[in-house]
Amino acid sequence: MANLNSDRNRGIWLFFSILFGTLFTFPLLQVFNRTTLIFGIPLLVLYLLLGWLLFIGVIYRFTRRLSNCAPTQAAEQDPGRDRP
């Protein structure tokens, strides 16, 4: 059971790594490289900042979910183990 979750987690990490890697490649950066200002911020800078914040938010939520699931998985693997 824990091995399935581990494989699933690796798949999720791989998916988000590829997704955010492609968001910061040249073709997509070129799409946002315009002279347009939004709230006085160039569009490219806004795209980079929002993408970066989104990336941090996804990592935060995913690691929080993993840390919440970790004690449950450990208890399932070794039910006789004492908890602190």
C-alpha positions, 0 to 999 in steps of 0.5 A: 500500500505504501509503495503505491502511494510512493509511486503515485507521489513520484508521478505527481512530483514528476508531472509538476516538475515538467509542468513548471519546467515548460512554463519557464521555457523560451516559447512561453516566455516569448508569448508574455514578452510584451510592452503591456503593463498591468498595474504598472508591472510589465507582463513578463515580470508579472508572469514570472512572479505569478508562476513562481508563486504558484510553483511555491504554493503547489509545493507547499500544499503537496508537502503538507499533504505528505506530512499529514499522511506520513504518520498514518502510513507509518502506523499501517506498516508497523502497528506495534511501533510506539508513538512518542 
